[in-house]
């Protein structure tokens, strides 16, 4: 986890979450290689759950697939994911799953590189820009509250080569009928996935 990514999440927590008394937080891609977002969420009343595809430091739940989160629909107040989407082959499917799990009024903090060297873990497929985040907001029927990109190199040596696009998305309040329609449409999309099994 490069320094600039940690700084971005610290800023987002201070800007969007400082007054929150209780939060259910899901961190997608939480494996601690050289740093973690967990310390930013270590507050009374905040429940943090780190999820990743492999067991290891800072992983509370091991996923069987990047396209299926083992959480109830509308159960998370905040989903944070940093330096993950570039590694996910079909990131838009993971995105729909994040949208499914997010509560009405809940937030997603998404950080993904806009530049940087190839780093295959196990693959490195994508780079992201503000227009890409606008497209993700539209695709998931979310509000995009904030988006920025690091166009200039960071002063920290571990971050200089990297630039992140950082977005804050909000799930709008939905009627019960709208929620059920959305869940139904998402389930139909999953059935079209290659290798989908019931």
N, CA and C atoms as an extended XYZ file, in Angstrom:
594
Properties=species:S:1:pos:R:3:atomname:S:1:resname:S:1:resid:I:1 pbc="F F F"
N         0.857       -1.174        0.000 N   UNK     1
C         0.000        0.000        0.000 CA  UNK     1
C         0.895        1.226        0.000 C   UNK     1
N         0.848        2.008       -1.044 N   UNK     2
C         1.728        3.172       -1.090 CA  UNK     2
C         1.194        4.310       -0.216 C   UNK     2
N         2.103        5.179        0.169 N   UNK     3
C         1.809        6.269        1.105 CA  UNK     3
C         0.648        7.132        0.637 C   UNK     3
N         0.626        7.472       -0.642 N   UNK     4
C        -0.433        8.360       -1.129 CA  UNK     4
C        -1.819        7.722       -0.976 C   UNK     4
N        -1.911        6.409       -1.128 N   UNK     5
C        -3.192        5.726       -0.962 CA  UNK     5
C        -3.674        5.833        0.484 C   UNK     5
N        -2.764        5.623        1.423 N   UNK     6
C        -3.113        5.750        2.838 CA  UNK     6
C        -3.550        7.185        3.157 C   UNK     6
N        -2.862        8.160        2.593 N   UNK     7
C        -3.233        9.564        2.813 CA  UNK     7
C        -4.620        9.867        2.258 C   UNK     7
N        -4.924        9.308        1.091 N   UNK     8
C        -6.254        9.520        0.508 CA  UNK     8
C        -7.346        8.995        1.435 C   UNK     8
N        -7.170        7.783        1.957 N   UNK     9
C        -8.206        7.192        2.818 CA  UNK     9
C        -8.321        7.968        4.127 C   UNK     9
N        -7.214        8.394        4.675 N   UNK    10
C        -7.272        9.210        5.888 CA  UNK    10
C        -8.086       10.486        5.642 C   UNK    10
N        -7.879       11.125        4.490 N   UNK    11
C        -8.635       12.332        4.138 CA  UNK    11
C       -10.123       12.014        3.977 C   UNK    11
N       -10.436       10.910        3.304 N   UNK    12
C       -11.841       10.553        3.087 CA  UNK    12
C       -12.561       10.279        4.398 C   UNK    12
N       -11.896        9.576        5.302 N   UNK    13
C       -12.500        9.284        6.607 CA  UNK    13
C       -12.773       10.594        7.346 C   UNK    13
N       -11.811       11.505        7.347 N   UNK    14
C       -11.990       12.781        8.023 CA  UNK    14
C       -13.078       13.640        7.403 C   UNK    14
N       -13.219       13.555        6.095 N   UNK    15
C       -14.199       14.385        5.385 CA  UNK    15
C       -15.604       13.821        5.448 C   UNK    15
N       -15.750       12.511        5.278 N   UNK    16
C       -17.079       11.912        5.105 CA  UNK    16
C       -17.599       11.117        6.297 C   UNK    16
N       -16.716       10.732        7.238 N   UNK    17
C       -17.157        9.817        8.288 CA  UNK    17
C       -16.956       10.320        9.708 C   UNK    17
N       -16.383       11.483        9.895 N   UNK    18
C       -15.958       11.898       11.227 CA  UNK    18
C       -17.088       11.927       12.250 C   UNK    18
N       -18.305       12.212       11.831 N   UNK    19
C       -19.417       12.332       12.780 CA  UNK    19
C       -20.199       11.030       12.959 C   UNK    19
N       -19.814        9.978       12.301 N   UNK    20
C       -20.556        8.720       12.356 CA  UNK    20
C       -20.267        7.975       13.654 C   UNK    20
N       -21.313        7.584       14.366 N   UNK    21
C       -21.156        6.884       15.638 CA  UNK    21
C       -21.008        5.381       15.459 C   UNK    21
N       -21.685        4.822       14.464 N   UNK    22
C       -21.644        3.372       14.251 CA  UNK    22
C       -21.612        3.100       12.762 C   UNK    22
N       -20.701        2.248       12.355 N   UNK    23
C       -20.569        1.904       10.943 CA  UNK    23
C       -20.225        0.434       10.792 C   UNK    23
N       -20.778       -0.179        9.748 N   UNK    24
C       -20.396       -1.521        9.332 CA  UNK    24
C       -19.557       -1.335        8.067 C   UNK    24
N       -18.254       -1.622        8.147 N   UNK    25
C       -17.294       -1.316        7.085 CA  UNK    25
C       -16.760       -2.606        6.474 C   UNK    25
N       -16.754       -2.666        5.141 N   UNK    26
C       -16.184       -3.796        4.415 CA  UNK    26
C       -15.019       -3.266        3.574 C   UNK    26
N       -13.851       -3.871        3.741 N   UNK    27
C       -12.647       -3.500        2.977 CA  UNK    27
C       -12.362       -4.622        1.987 C   UNK    27
N       -12.539       -4.328        0.711 N   UNK    28
C       -12.345       -5.334       -0.330 CA  UNK    28
C       -10.911       -5.238       -0.843 C   UNK    28
N       -10.188       -6.343       -0.694 N   UNK    29
C        -8.769       -6.360       -1.039 CA  UNK    29
C        -7.933       -5.940        0.155 C   UNK    29
N        -8.244       -6.495        1.317 N   UNK    30
C        -7.676       -6.016        2.578 CA  UNK    30
C        -6.324       -6.621        2.943 C   UNK    30
N        -5.851       -7.614        2.206 N   UNK    31
C        -4.599       -8.298        2.553 CA  UNK    31
C        -3.497       -7.267        2.777 C   UNK    31
N        -2.843       -7.346        3.921 N   UNK    32
C        -1.804       -6.377        4.292 CA  UNK    32
C        -0.453       -6.828        3.761 C   UNK    32
N        -0.077       -6.248        2.625 N   UNK    33
C         1.245       -6.531        2.056 CA  UNK    33
C         2.264       -5.585        2.681 C   UNK    33
N         1.971       -4.308        2.660 N   UNK    34
C         2.878       -3.308        3.241 CA  UNK    34
C         2.075       -2.129        3.799 C   UNK    34
N         0.957       -2.428        4.420 N   UNK    35
C         0.105       -1.404        4.995 CA  UNK    35
C        -1.352       -1.738        4.791 C   UNK    35
N        -2.192       -1.139        5.622 N   UNK    36
C        -3.615       -1.455        5.608 CA  UNK    36
C        -4.414       -0.207        5.951 C   UNK    36
N        -5.671       -0.197        5.507 N   UNK    37
C        -6.587        0.885        5.864 CA  UNK    37
C        -7.206        0.679        7.251 C   UNK    37
N        -7.076       -0.513        7.821 N   UNK    38
C        -7.757       -0.843        9.077 CA  UNK    38
C        -7.555        0.204       10.176 C   UNK    38
N        -6.350        0.740       10.409 N   UNK    39
C        -6.190        1.712       11.507 CA  UNK    39
C        -7.101        2.938       11.387 C   UNK    39
N        -7.491        3.319       10.179 N   UNK    40
C        -8.362        4.480       10.004 CA  UNK    40
C        -9.789        4.203       10.474 C   UNK    40
N       -10.122        2.926       10.618 N   UNK    41
C       -11.485        2.544       10.982 CA  UNK    41
C       -11.571        1.944       12.383 C   UNK    41
N       -10.502        2.061       13.143 N   UNK    42
C       -10.452        1.512       14.498 CA  UNK    42
C       -11.026        2.537       15.471 C   UNK    42
N       -12.362        2.598       15.523 N   UNK    43
C       -13.063        3.548       16.390 CA  UNK    43
C       -14.203        2.821       17.092 C   UNK    43
N       -14.585        3.287       18.274 N   UNK    44
C       -15.716        2.668       18.976 CA  UNK    44
C       -16.984        2.708       18.119 C   UNK    44
N       -17.657        1.574       18.037 N   UNK    45
C       -18.906        1.486       17.279 CA  UNK    45
C       -18.720        1.189       15.803 C   UNK    45
N       -17.484        1.196       15.324 N   UNK    46
C       -17.227        0.884       13.911 CA  UNK    46
C       -16.776       -0.567       13.819 C   UNK    46
N       -17.445       -1.339       12.976 N   UNK    47
C       -17.089       -2.753       12.768 CA  UNK    47
C       -16.431       -2.892       11.405 C   UNK    47
N       -15.199       -3.343       11.393 N   UNK    48
C       -14.404       -3.481       10.174 CA  UNK    48
C       -14.301       -4.946        9.797 C   UNK    48
N       -14.499       -5.243        8.512 N   UNK    49
C       -14.340       -6.608        8.002 CA  UNK    49
C       -13.467       -6.549        6.757 C   UNK    49
N       -12.285       -7.140        6.831 N   UNK    50
C       -11.382       -7.195        5.682 CA  UNK    50
C       -11.626       -8.458        4.884 C   UNK    50
N       -11.825       -8.309        3.574 N   UNK    51
C       -12.060       -9.466        2.713 CA  UNK    51
C       -11.039       -9.489        1.582 C   UNK    51
N       -10.638      -10.694        1.205 N   UNK    52
C        -9.688      -10.866        0.114 CA  UNK    52
C        -9.829      -12.278       -0.432 C   UNK    52
N        -9.127      -12.542       -1.518 N   UNK    53
C        -9.196      -13.863       -2.143 CA  UNK    53
C        -8.283      -14.896       -1.498 C   UNK    53
N        -7.333      -14.425       -0.676 N   UNK    54
C        -6.419      -15.342        0.016 CA  UNK    54
C        -6.363      -14.981        1.490 C   UNK    54
N        -6.134      -15.990        2.318 N   UNK    55
C        -5.991      -15.762        3.750 CA  UNK    55
C        -4.658      -15.087        4.026 C   UNK    55
N        -4.624      -14.321        5.096 N   UNK    56
C        -3.379      -13.666        5.474 CA  UNK    56
C        -3.632      -12.507        6.400 C   UNK    56
N        -2.598      -11.690        6.622 N   UNK    57
C        -2.740      -10.563        7.541 CA  UNK    57
C        -3.857       -9.612        7.112 C   UNK    57
N        -4.702       -9.256        8.049 N   UNK    58
C        -5.790       -8.295        7.864 CA  UNK    58
C        -6.950       -8.845        7.042 C   UNK    58
N        -7.023      -10.147        6.865 N   UNK    59
C        -8.132      -10.758        6.123 CA  UNK    59
C        -9.034      -11.489        7.112 C   UNK    59
N       -10.275      -11.014        7.211 N   UNK    60
C       -11.256      -11.643        8.099 CA  UNK    60
C       -12.113      -12.667        7.366 C   UNK    60
N       -12.365      -12.425        6.078 N   UNK    61
C       -13.197      -13.314        5.267 CA  UNK    61
C       -12.460      -13.586        3.958 C   UNK    61
N       -12.297      -14.868        3.626 N   UNK    62
C       -11.672      -15.256        2.361 CA  UNK    62
C       -12.776      -15.498        1.337 C   UNK    62
N       -12.716      -14.782        0.234 N   UNK    63
C       -13.719      -14.895       -0.822 CA  UNK    63
C       -13.444      -16.108       -1.699 C   UNK    63
N       -14.504      -16.713       -2.180 N   UNK    64
C       -14.367      -17.792       -3.158 CA  UNK    64
C       -14.267      -17.239       -4.571 C   UNK    64
N       -14.765      -16.027       -4.765 N   UNK    65
C       -14.787      -15.389       -6.077 CA  UNK    65
C       -14.744      -13.879       -5.879 C   UNK    65
N       -14.065      -13.142       -6.772 N   UNK    66
C       -14.097      -11.683       -6.672 CA  UNK    66
C       -15.453      -11.103       -7.061 C   UNK    66
N       -16.349      -11.959       -7.545 N   UNK    67
C       -17.644      -11.509       -8.046 CA  UNK    67
C       -18.803      -11.854       -7.119 C   UNK    67
N       -18.504      -12.323       -5.920 N   UNK    68
C       -19.563      -12.680       -4.971 CA  UNK    68
C       -19.083      -12.347       -3.556 C   UNK    68
N       -19.774      -11.396       -2.909 N   UNK    69
C       -19.474      -11.060       -1.518 CA  UNK    69
C       -20.447      -11.819       -0.624 C   UNK    69
N       -19.946      -12.528        0.393 N   UNK    70
C       -20.816      -13.330        1.256 CA  UNK    70
C       -21.476      -12.477        2.342 C   UNK    70
N       -22.138      -11.413        1.911 N   UNK    71
C       -22.801      -10.488        2.824 CA  UNK    71
C       -24.218      -10.242        2.334 C   UNK    71
N       -25.098       -9.927        3.276 N   UNK    72
C       -26.481       -9.636        2.926 CA  UNK    72
C       -26.576       -8.355        2.102 C   UNK    72
N       -27.573       -8.277        1.268 N   UNK    73
C       -27.846       -7.057        0.521 CA  UNK    73
C       -28.138       -5.917        1.488 C   UNK    73
N       -27.639       -4.738        1.161 N   UNK    74
C       -27.880       -3.520        1.939 CA  UNK    74
C       -27.445       -3.684        3.391 C   UNK    74
N       -26.262       -4.262        3.620 N   UNK    75
C       -25.795       -4.497        4.988 CA  UNK    75
C       -24.586       -3.654        5.379 C   UNK    75
N       -23.912       -2.990        4.437 N   UNK    76
C       -22.698       -2.231        4.743 CA  UNK    76
C       -22.959       -0.730        4.662 C   UNK    76
N       -22.461       -0.011        5.655 N   UNK    77
C       -22.527        1.447        5.639 CA  UNK    77
C       -21.430        2.037        4.764 C   UNK    77
N       -20.288        1.364        4.728 N   UNK    78
C       -19.149        1.824        3.938 CA  UNK    78
C       -18.440        0.631        3.330 C   UNK    78
N       -18.121        0.740        2.052 N   UNK    79
C       -17.249       -0.225        1.391 CA  UNK    79
C       -16.041        0.551        0.904 C   UNK    79
N       -14.870        0.089        1.276 N   UNK    80
C       -13.635        0.717        0.813 CA  UNK    80
C       -12.870       -0.322        0.010 C   UNK    80
N       -12.305        0.121       -1.104 N   UNK    81
C       -11.487       -0.768       -1.926 CA  UNK    81
C       -10.387        0.058       -2.564 C   UNK    81
N        -9.158       -0.300       -2.253 N   UNK    82
C        -8.023        0.431       -2.798 CA  UNK    82
C        -6.997       -0.490       -3.401 C   UNK    82
N        -6.548       -0.141       -4.593 N   UNK    83
C        -5.527       -0.891       -5.316 CA  UNK    83
C        -5.954       -2.335       -5.545 C   UNK    83
N        -7.218       -2.496       -5.957 N   UNK    84
C        -7.777       -3.820       -6.233 CA  UNK    84
C        -8.323       -3.914       -7.652 C   UNK    84
N        -9.084       -2.907       -8.071 N   UNK    85
C        -9.817       -3.015       -9.332 CA  UNK    85
C        -8.917       -3.237      -10.543 C   UNK    85
N        -7.687       -2.787      -10.498 N   UNK    86
C        -6.794       -3.024      -11.633 CA  UNK    86
C        -6.469       -4.502      -11.797 C   UNK    86
N        -6.658       -5.284      -10.731 N   UNK    87
C        -6.347       -6.717      -10.752 CA  UNK    87
C        -7.559       -7.586      -11.073 C   UNK    87
N        -8.755       -7.003      -11.084 N   UNK    88
C        -9.986       -7.775      -11.268 CA  UNK    88
C       -10.354       -7.780      -12.746 C   UNK    88
N       -10.361       -8.954      -13.332 N   UNK    89
C       -10.581       -9.092      -14.767 CA  UNK    89
C       -11.890       -8.439      -15.217 C   UNK    89
N       -12.969       -8.720      -14.510 N   UNK    90
C       -14.282       -8.151      -14.846 CA  UNK    90
C       -14.723       -7.262      -13.684 C   UNK    90
N       -14.055       -6.133      -13.505 N   UNK    91
C       -14.281       -5.287      -12.334 CA  UNK    91
C       -15.721       -4.787      -12.231 C   UNK    91
N       -16.413       -4.670      -13.353 N   UNK    92
C       -17.792       -4.170      -13.321 CA  UNK    92
C       -18.716       -5.145      -12.611 C   UNK    92
N       -18.378       -6.429      -12.593 N   UNK    93
C       -19.178       -7.401      -11.859 CA  UNK    93
C       -18.940       -7.272      -10.354 C   UNK    93
N       -17.692       -7.055       -9.981 N   UNK    94
C       -17.384       -6.795       -8.576 CA  UNK    94
C       -18.095       -5.522       -8.126 C   UNK    94
N       -18.118       -4.516       -8.990 N   UNK    95
C       -18.784       -3.257       -8.686 CA  UNK    95
C       -20.273       -3.480       -8.386 C   UNK    95
N       -20.944       -4.258       -9.213 N   UNK    96
C       -22.367       -4.522       -8.973 CA  UNK    96
C       -22.586       -5.233       -7.642 C   UNK    96
N       -21.671       -6.087       -7.277 N   UNK    97
C       -21.785       -6.780       -5.993 CA  UNK    97
C       -21.587       -5.802       -4.835 C   UNK    97
N       -20.665       -4.864       -4.984 N   UNK    98
C       -20.474       -3.833       -3.963 CA  UNK    98
C       -21.744       -2.995       -3.815 C   UNK    98
N       -22.352       -2.651       -4.936 N   UNK    99
C       -23.591       -1.862       -4.920 CA  UNK    99
C       -24.695       -2.643       -4.207 C   UNK    99
N       -24.763       -3.945       -4.443 N   UNK   100
C       -25.792       -4.780       -3.804 CA  UNK   100
C       -25.650       -4.752       -2.283 C   UNK   100
N       -24.441       -4.824       -1.782 N   UNK   101
C       -24.183       -4.925       -0.345 CA  UNK   101
C       -24.353       -3.582        0.363 C   UNK   101
N       -24.250       -2.485       -0.352 N   UNK   102
C       -24.265       -1.155        0.251 CA  UNK   102
C       -25.672       -0.735        0.682 C   UNK   102
N       -25.787       -0.214        1.891 N   UNK   103
C       -27.062        0.300        2.402 CA  UNK   103
C       -27.478        1.565        1.664 C   UNK   103
N       -28.760        1.844        1.576 N   UNK   104
C       -29.191        3.162        1.100 CA  UNK   104
C       -28.565        4.252        1.973 C   UNK   104
N       -27.980        5.240        1.345 N   UNK   105
C       -27.259        6.283        2.059 CA  UNK   105
C       -25.820        5.927        2.353 C   UNK   105
N       -25.429        4.667        2.105 N   UNK   106
C       -24.065        4.222        2.356 CA  UNK   106
C       -23.087        4.742        1.316 C   UNK   106
N       -21.799        4.647        1.650 N   UNK   107
C       -20.741        5.185        0.801 CA  UNK   107
C       -19.784        4.096        0.326 C   UNK   107
N       -19.207        4.319       -0.837 N   UNK   108
C       -18.085        3.525       -1.342 CA  UNK   108
C       -16.920        4.476       -1.533 C   UNK   108
N       -15.758        4.118       -0.953 N   UNK   109
C       -14.500        4.792       -1.241 CA  UNK   109
C       -13.743        3.868       -2.192 C   UNK   109
N       -13.534        4.308       -3.425 N   UNK   110
C       -12.839        3.494       -4.421 CA  UNK   110
C       -11.561        4.199       -4.838 C   UNK   110
N       -10.442        3.497       -4.703 N   UNK   111
C        -9.139        4.006       -5.117 CA  UNK   111
C        -8.539        3.005       -6.081 C   UNK   111
N        -8.137        3.479       -7.239 N   UNK   112
C        -7.519        2.599       -8.236 CA  UNK   112
C        -6.506        3.423       -9.015 C   UNK   112
N        -5.452        2.786       -9.507 N   UNK   113
C        -4.397        3.554      -10.171 CA  UNK   113
C        -4.830        4.150      -11.507 C   UNK   113
N        -4.364        5.365      -11.717 N   UNK   114
C        -4.514        6.018      -13.018 CA  UNK   114
C        -3.221        5.895      -13.815 C   UNK   114
N        -2.142        5.581      -13.128 N   UNK   115
C        -0.849        5.328      -13.777 CA  UNK   115
C        -0.010        4.477      -12.833 C   UNK   115
N         1.100        3.985      -13.345 N   UNK   116
C         2.003        3.196      -12.521 CA  UNK   116
C         2.485        1.976      -13.266 C   UNK   116
N         3.557        1.377      -12.777 N   UNK   117
C         4.126        0.212      -13.451 CA  UNK   117
C         3.217       -1.002      -13.348 C   UNK   117
N         3.403       -1.919      -14.284 N   UNK   118
C         2.646       -3.165      -14.234 CA  UNK   118
C         3.017       -3.917      -12.956 C   UNK   118
N         2.016       -4.389      -12.251 N   UNK   119
C         2.240       -5.175      -11.033 CA  UNK   119
C         1.220       -6.309      -11.017 C   UNK   119
N         1.616       -7.422      -11.576 N   UNK   120
C         0.720       -8.561      -11.763 CA  UNK   120
C         0.531       -9.307      -10.449 C   UNK   120
N        -0.703       -9.291       -9.956 N   UNK   121
C        -1.037      -10.030       -8.733 CA  UNK   121
C        -2.475      -10.502       -8.807 C   UNK   121
N        -2.844      -11.512       -9.488 N   UNK   122
C        -2.020      -12.290      -10.423 CA  UNK   122
C        -1.976      -11.665      -11.819 C   UNK   122
N        -2.782      -10.624      -12.032 N   UNK   123
C        -2.800       -9.958      -13.329 CA  UNK   123
C        -2.949       -8.461      -13.077 C   UNK   123
N        -2.646       -7.665      -14.064 N   UNK   124
C        -2.792       -6.212      -13.967 CA  UNK   124
C        -3.483       -5.760      -15.246 C   UNK   124
N        -4.790       -5.517      -15.163 N   UNK   125
C        -5.619       -5.343      -16.357 CA  UNK   125
C        -5.989       -3.905      -16.688 C   UNK   125
N        -6.060       -3.006      -15.701 N   UNK   126
C        -6.749       -1.739      -15.926 CA  UNK   126
C        -6.059       -0.555      -15.261 C   UNK   126
N        -6.354        0.649      -15.785 N   UNK   127
C        -6.076        1.935      -15.144 CA  UNK   127
C        -7.366        2.748      -15.222 C   UNK   127
N        -7.559        3.688      -14.302 N   UNK   128
C        -8.847        4.377      -14.166 CA  UNK   128
C        -8.674        5.892      -14.152 C   UNK   128
N        -9.693        6.570      -14.693 N   UNK   129
C        -9.728        8.032      -14.761 CA  UNK   129
C       -11.093        8.516      -14.280 C   UNK   129
N       -11.245        9.822      -14.039 N   UNK   130
C       -12.531       10.336      -13.545 CA  UNK   130
C       -13.737        9.940      -14.398 C   UNK   130
N       -13.597        9.957      -15.723 N   UNK   131
C       -14.734        9.558      -16.558 CA  UNK   131
C       -15.124        8.102      -16.324 C   UNK   131
N       -14.150        7.256      -16.026 N   UNK   132
C       -14.451        5.865      -15.704 CA  UNK   132
C       -15.273        5.755      -14.430 C   UNK   132
N       -14.975        6.591      -13.444 N   UNK   133
C       -15.751        6.583      -12.201 CA  UNK   133
C       -17.153        7.133      -12.434 C   UNK   133
N       -17.278        8.106      -13.314 N   UNK   134
C       -18.618        8.608      -13.659 CA  UNK   134
C       -19.437        7.489      -14.315 C   UNK   134
N       -18.779        6.706      -15.161 N   UNK   135
C       -19.468        5.575      -15.799 CA  UNK   135
C       -19.869        4.533      -14.761 C   UNK   135
N       -18.999        4.251      -13.781 N   UNK   136
C       -19.341        3.296      -12.727 CA  UNK   136
C       -20.521        3.794      -11.899 C   UNK   136
N       -20.541        5.086      -11.594 N   UNK   137
C       -21.676        5.643      -10.843 CA  UNK   137
C       -22.968        5.438      -11.616 C   UNK   137
N       -22.952        5.726      -12.909 N   UNK   138
C       -24.153        5.560      -13.728 CA  UNK   138
C       -24.547        4.085      -13.816 C   UNK   138
N       -23.579        3.202      -13.996 N   UNK   139
C       -23.847        1.773      -14.128 CA  UNK   139
C       -24.478        1.195      -12.861 C   UNK   139
N       -24.036        1.683      -11.697 N   UNK   140
C       -24.561        1.186      -10.434 CA  UNK   140
C       -25.695        2.019       -9.868 C   UNK   140
N       -26.139        3.030      -10.617 N   UNK   141
C       -27.188        3.951      -10.157 CA  UNK   141
C       -26.826        4.590       -8.822 C   UNK   141
N       -25.566        5.005       -8.685 N   UNK   142
C       -25.076        5.667       -7.487 CA  UNK   142
C       -24.814        7.140       -7.774 C   UNK   142
N       -24.758        7.924       -6.710 N   UNK   143
C       -24.352        9.321       -6.820 CA  UNK   143
C       -22.831        9.377       -6.670 C   UNK   143
N       -22.161       10.114       -7.536 N   UNK   144
C       -20.721       10.334       -7.411 CA  UNK   144
C       -20.539       11.658       -6.676 C   UNK   144
N       -20.111       11.586       -5.409 N   UNK   145
C       -19.975       12.777       -4.586 CA  UNK   145
C       -18.660       13.501       -4.829 C   UNK   145
N       -17.614       12.744       -5.164 N   UNK   146
C       -16.282       13.333       -5.303 CA  UNK   146
C       -15.439       12.413       -6.174 C   UNK   146
N       -14.638       13.002       -7.042 N   UNK   147
C       -13.667       12.225       -7.819 CA  UNK   147
C       -12.465       13.107       -8.102 C   UNK   147
N       -11.288       12.526       -7.958 N   UNK   148
C       -10.051       13.252       -8.251 CA  UNK   148
C        -9.004       12.260       -8.736 C   UNK   148
N        -8.014       12.793       -9.424 N   UNK   149
C        -6.910       11.963       -9.924 CA  UNK   149
C        -5.590       12.638       -9.577 C   UNK   149
N        -4.630       11.837       -9.157 N   UNK   150
C        -3.277       12.338       -8.884 CA  UNK   150
C        -2.547       12.517      -10.212 C   UNK   150
N        -2.571       13.727      -10.738 N   UNK   151
C        -1.888       13.966      -12.019 CA  UNK   151
C        -0.404       14.236      -11.813 C   UNK   151
N        -0.037       14.741      -10.641 N   UNK   152
C         1.361       15.051      -10.347 CA  UNK   152
C         1.955       13.970       -9.439 C   UNK   152
N         3.246       13.654       -9.603 N   UNK   153
C         3.872       12.651       -8.730 CA  UNK   153
C         3.861       13.078       -7.264 C   UNK   153
N         3.668       12.119       -6.392 N   UNK   154
C         3.709       12.328       -4.941 CA  UNK   154
C         5.162       12.428       -4.510 C   UNK   154
N         5.414       13.160       -3.407 N   UNK   155
C         6.808       13.331       -2.965 CA  UNK   155
C         7.389       12.080       -2.323 C   UNK   155
N         6.540       11.180       -1.791 N   UNK   156
C         7.045        9.951       -1.169 CA  UNK   156
C         7.581        9.010       -2.252 C   UNK   156
N         8.742        8.441       -2.008 N   UNK   157
C         9.398        7.586       -3.004 CA  UNK   157
C         8.527        6.399       -3.403 C   UNK   157
N         7.817        5.790       -2.436 N   UNK   158
C         6.999        4.623       -2.756 CA  UNK   158
C         5.753        4.985       -3.546 C   UNK   158
N         5.431        6.274       -3.631 N   UNK   159
C         4.219        6.715       -4.312 CA  UNK   159
C         4.478        7.482       -5.599 C   UNK   159
N         5.704        7.885       -5.841 N   UNK   160
C         6.012        8.793       -6.957 CA  UNK   160
C         5.565        8.242       -8.309 C   UNK   160
N         5.734        6.951       -8.516 N   UNK   161
C         5.381        6.359       -9.815 CA  UNK   161
C         3.882        6.158       -9.977 C   UNK   161
N         3.160        6.243       -8.854 N   UNK   162
C         1.743        5.928       -8.864 CA  UNK   162
C         0.889        7.180       -8.896 C   UNK   162
N        -0.229        7.073       -9.514 N   UNK   163
C        -1.273        8.078       -9.439 CA  UNK   163
C        -2.576        7.337       -9.223 C   UNK   163
N        -3.372        7.819       -8.315 N   UNK   164
C        -4.648        7.167       -8.028 CA  UNK   164
C        -5.798        8.032       -8.501 C   UNK   164
N        -6.852        7.383       -8.943 N   UNK   165
C        -8.140        8.042       -9.070 CA  UNK   165
C        -8.931        7.623       -7.840 C   UNK   165
N        -9.486        8.618       -7.160 N   UNK   166
C       -10.161        8.421       -5.886 CA  UNK   166
C       -11.596        8.898       -6.040 C   UNK   166
N       -12.541        8.046       -5.686 N   UNK   167
C       -13.945        8.415       -5.798 CA  UNK   167
C       -14.728        8.097       -4.551 C   UNK   167
N       -15.739        8.910       -4.307 N   UNK   168
C       -16.688        8.677       -3.219 CA  UNK   168
C       -18.072        8.587       -3.857 C   UNK   168
N       -18.723        7.456       -3.652 N   UNK   169
C       -20.030        7.162       -4.243 CA  UNK   169
C       -21.046        6.979       -3.114 C   UNK   169
N       -22.287        7.364       -3.356 N   UNK   170
C       -23.337        7.174       -2.355 CA  UNK   170
C       -24.520        6.427       -2.977 C   UNK   170
N       -25.013        5.464       -2.204 N   UNK   171
C       -26.220        4.731       -2.588 CA  UNK   171
C       -27.434        5.607       -2.273 C   UNK   171
N       -28.238        5.953       -3.257 N   UNK   172
C       -29.422        6.766       -2.951 CA  UNK   172
C       -30.443        5.950       -2.169 C   UNK   172
N       -31.312        6.674       -1.483 N   UNK   173
C       -32.407        5.998       -0.796 CA  UNK   173
C       -33.329        5.395       -1.841 C   UNK   173
N       -33.742        4.163       -1.623 N   UNK   174
C       -34.586        3.457       -2.581 CA  UNK   174
C       -35.867        2.989       -1.899 C   UNK   174
N       -36.940        2.937       -2.657 N   UNK   175
C       -38.159        2.323       -2.140 CA  UNK   175
C       -37.946        0.812       -2.091 C   UNK   175
N       -38.780        0.122       -1.351 N   UNK   176
C       -38.670       -1.337       -1.249 CA  UNK   176
C       -38.790       -1.992       -2.630 C   UNK   176
N       -39.695       -1.506       -3.460 N   UNK   177
C       -39.865       -2.058       -4.804 CA  UNK   177
C       -38.613       -1.849       -5.641 C   UNK   177
N       -38.024       -0.664       -5.562 N   UNK   178
C       -36.795       -0.395       -6.312 CA  UNK   178
C       -35.662       -1.310       -5.851 C   UNK   178
N       -35.567       -1.549       -4.541 N   UNK   179
C       -34.529       -2.439       -4.024 CA  UNK   179
C       -34.683       -3.850       -4.596 C   UNK   179
N       -35.904       -4.375       -4.548 N   UNK   180
C       -36.125       -5.728       -5.050 CA  UNK   180
C       -35.866       -5.818       -6.544 C   UNK   180
N       -36.237       -4.809       -7.303 N   UNK   181
C       -35.944       -4.805       -8.743 CA  UNK   181
C       -34.441       -4.829       -8.992 C   UNK   181
N       -33.715       -4.008       -8.237 N   UNK   182
C       -32.265       -3.957       -8.405 CA  UNK   182
C       -31.628       -5.298       -8.076 C   UNK   182
N       -32.035       -5.914       -6.960 N   UNK   183
C       -31.482       -7.213       -6.573 CA  UNK   183
C       -31.787       -8.254       -7.642 C   UNK   183
N       -33.001       -8.264       -8.153 N   UNK   184
C       -33.383       -9.216       -9.192 CA  UNK   184
C       -32.522       -9.036      -10.441 C   UNK   184
N       -32.337       -7.793      -10.879 N   UNK   185
C       -31.520       -7.536      -12.070 CA  UNK   185
C       -30.073       -7.967      -11.857 C   UNK   185
N       -29.538       -7.715      -10.660 N   UNK   186
C       -28.166       -8.118      -10.381 CA  UNK   186
C       -28.037       -9.635      -10.389 C   UNK   186
N       -29.012      -10.339       -9.836 N   UNK   187
C       -28.950      -11.804       -9.833 CA  UNK   187
C       -29.024      -12.359      -11.254 C   UNK   187
N       -29.833      -11.741      -12.095 N   UNK   188
C       -29.898      -12.172      -13.491 CA  UNK   188
C       -28.566      -11.960      -14.188 C   UNK   188
N       -27.897      -10.857      -13.898 N   UNK   189
C       -26.579      -10.600      -14.508 CA  UNK   189
C       -25.570      -11.659      -14.091 C   UNK   189
N       -25.603      -12.098      -12.808 N   UNK   190
C       -24.660      -13.104      -12.346 CA  UNK   190
C       -24.845      -14.420      -13.081 C   UNK   190
N       -26.071      -14.741      -13.430 N   UNK   191
C       -26.324      -15.999      -14.137 CA  UNK   191
C       -25.687      -16.007      -15.522 C   UNK   191
N       -25.368      -14.834      -16.035 N   UNK   192
C       -24.727      -14.735      -17.347 CA  UNK   192
C       -23.207      -14.811      -17.259 C   UNK   192
N       -22.668      -14.908      -16.037 N   UNK   193
C       -21.218      -14.977      -15.859 CA  UNK   193
C       -20.667      -16.305      -16.400 C   UNK   193
N       -19.462      -16.248      -16.975 N   UNK   194
C       -18.830      -17.515      -17.338 CA  UNK   194
C       -18.568      -18.345      -16.084 C   UNK   194
N       -18.912      -19.600      -16.116 N   UNK   195
C       -18.668      -20.493      -14.992 CA  UNK   195
C       -19.623      -20.309      -13.830 C   UNK   195
N       -20.750      -19.630      -14.047 N   UNK   196
C       -21.727      -19.445      -12.958 CA  UNK   196
C       -22.294      -20.798      -12.551 C   UNK   196
N       -22.327      -21.023      -11.231 N   UNK   197
C       -22.945      -22.236      -10.678 CA  UNK   197
C       -23.917      -21.827       -9.604 C   UNK   197
N       -25.016      -22.514       -9.497 N   UNK   198
C       -26.016      -22.219       -8.454 CA  UNK   198
C       -25.502      -22.613       -7.108 C   UNK   198
